[in-house]
Amino acid sequence: MTVISASKRKHPRIPYTGKVDLKFNGKLFPDCTAQNLSLVGIWVVGCQEQNTGNLCEVEFHDAAPTANRPLRLTGEVVRVGDGGIALLFDDINLRMYNDLEALIKEKGGDSTFTVDDFIE
């Protein structure tokens, strides 16, 4: 897999088209589709009726085989546009971080990421 390294982003992203459920203030938006994923956030299409600053719960459909439990994170909408939303993950504990990192490694295939790519 080729990783796009010419980006000015602080954190590398992988193309990721997994299904995620988003829950905003108790309202479920099931089966939204992610477009890319990093250790700090995700781009999701199919849920564009949100505003910057909204908080949500994120559940990854295909992360359970990696960790034998659902991966659930919380995030804040930091950008809305192009038919989707950018979420910045917050309150990530060590278990969540490890599960997210395992999902990225699993879905990213033969990526060229190193630990320094993920640390600011």
C-alpha positions as CSV (number, residue, x, y, z in Angstrom):
1,M,0.0,0.0,0.0
2,T,1.3,3.5,-0.8
3,V,1.0,6.1,1.9
4,I,0.6,9.7,0.8
5,S,3.5,11.5,2.5
6,A,3.4,14.8,0.6
7,S,0.5,16.0,2.8
8,K,1.0,18.9,5.3
9,R,-1.0,17.0,7.9
10,K,0.6,16.3,11.2
11,H,-0.7,12.7,11.3
12,P,-0.6,10.2,8.5
13,R,-3.9,8.8,7.3
14,I,-4.8,5.6,5.6
15,P,-7.6,5.1,3.1
16,Y,-10.3,3.4,5.1
17,T,-13.8,2.7,3.8
18,G,-15.2,0.9,6.9
19,K,-18.7,1.4,8.2
20,V,-19.1,3.3,11.4
21,D,-22.1,4.2,13.6
22,L,-22.2,7.8,14.9
23,K,-24.3,8.9,17.8
24,F,-25.0,12.6,18.3
25,N,-27.0,13.6,21.5
26,G,-28.5,10.1,21.6
27,K,-29.5,10.1,17.9
28,L,-28.0,7.2,16.0
29,F,-26.6,7.6,12.5
30,P,-26.0,4.0,11.5
31,D,-23.8,2.7,8.7
32,C,-21.9,6.0,7.9
33,T,-18.9,5.4,5.6
34,A,-15.4,6.4,6.6
35,Q,-13.0,7.6,3.9
36,N,-9.8,7.9,5.8
37,L,-8.5,7.3,9.3
38,S,-5.6,8.3,11.5
39,L,-4.7,8.0,15.2
40,V,-6.3,11.4,15.9
41,G,-9.4,11.5,13.6
42,I,-11.6,10.2,10.8
43,W,-13.4,11.6,7.8
44,V,-17.0,10.3,7.5
45,V,-19.6,10.7,4.7
46,G,-23.3,10.2,5.2
47,C,-23.7,12.4,8.2
48,Q,-23.4,15.9,6.9
49,E,-26.2,17.5,8.9
50,Q,-23.8,18.2,11.8
51,N,-22.1,21.4,12.9
52,T,-18.6,22.2,13.9
53,G,-18.2,21.6,17.6
54,N,-20.8,18.8,17.9
55,L,-19.7,15.8,20.0
56,C,-20.4,12.2,19.1
57,E,-19.7,8.6,19.9
58,V,-18.1,6.6,17.1
59,E,-18.3,2.8,16.8
60,F,-16.3,0.9,14.2
61,H,-18.1,-2.1,12.7
62,D,-15.0,-4.0,11.6
63,A,-12.6,-3.3,14.6
64,A,-14.0,-6.1,16.8
65,P,-12.0,-8.9,15.2
66,T,-8.8,-6.9,15.9
67,A,-9.5,-6.5,19.6
68,N,-12.3,-9.0,20.3
69,R,-14.5,-6.1,21.4
70,P,-16.1,-3.2,19.6
71,L,-13.9,-0.1,19.2
72,R,-15.8,2.9,20.5
73,L,-14.4,6.4,20.6
74,T,-15.7,9.9,21.1
75,G,-15.0,12.7,18.7
76,E,-15.7,16.3,17.9
77,V,-16.8,17.6,14.5
78,V,-13.9,19.9,13.4
79,R,-15.0,20.4,9.7
80,V,-18.1,20.0,7.7
81,G,-18.2,19.9,3.9
82,D,-17.7,17.9,0.7
83,G,-20.6,15.6,1.8
84,G,-19.0,14.6,5.1
85,I,-17.5,15.5,8.4
86,A,-14.1,15.4,10.0
87,L,-14.0,14.1,13.5
88,L,-11.2,14.7,16.0
89,F,-11.0,11.9,18.6
90,D,-10.9,12.9,22.2
91,D,-10.4,11.3,25.6
92,I,-8.5,8.3,24.2
93,N,-7.1,6.0,26.8
94,L,-4.2,3.6,26.3
95,R,-6.5,0.6,25.4
96,M,-8.4,2.7,22.9
97,Y,-5.2,4.0,21.4
98,N,-3.8,0.5,21.1
99,D,-7.0,-0.8,19.5
100,L,-7.1,2.1,17.0
101,E,-3.4,1.6,16.2
102,A,-4.0,-2.1,15.6
103,L,-7.0,-1.3,13.3
104,I,-4.9,1.1,11.3
105,K,-2.1,-1.4,10.9
106,E,-4.5,-4.1,9.9
107,K,-6.4,-2.0,7.4
108,G,-3.3,-0.1,6.2
109,G,-1.6,-3.3,5.1
110,D,2.1,-2.8,4.2
111,S,2.2,0.8,5.4
112,T,5.5,2.7,5.9
113,F,4.4,4.3,9.1
114,T,6.9,4.5,12.0
115,V,6.2,5.4,15.6
116,D,7.5,8.9,14.9
117,D,4.8,9.4,12.4
118,F,2.2,9.3,15.1
119,I,3.9,11.4,17.8
120,E,3.8,15.2,17.7
